[in-house]
């Protein structure tokens, strides 16, 4: 499963494409130069139970660490993941 990223320095997304269609996506927007806000996560029903949403959050965390960014998880799913893994993500949580 190949997670791709698009980023135009104002907003971006981590996503999985299949047959030229996005079947999983987590979007974010920049809030200044040091923070991104995860605002939406959606995973197609065909991927249910495979941990795809978690993998998208993991990609965002890796990206934030690489770019020295903080993450504000406003999306309910991302917020739940951050709460569940609070100790592992405290270095990037805004």
Buried (B, 14 or more C-beta within 10 A) or exposed (E): EEBEEEBEEEBBBBBBEEEEEEBBBBBBBBBEEEBBBBBBBBBBEEBEEEEBBBBBBBBBBEBBEEEEBBBBBBBEBBBBBBEEBEEEBEEBBB
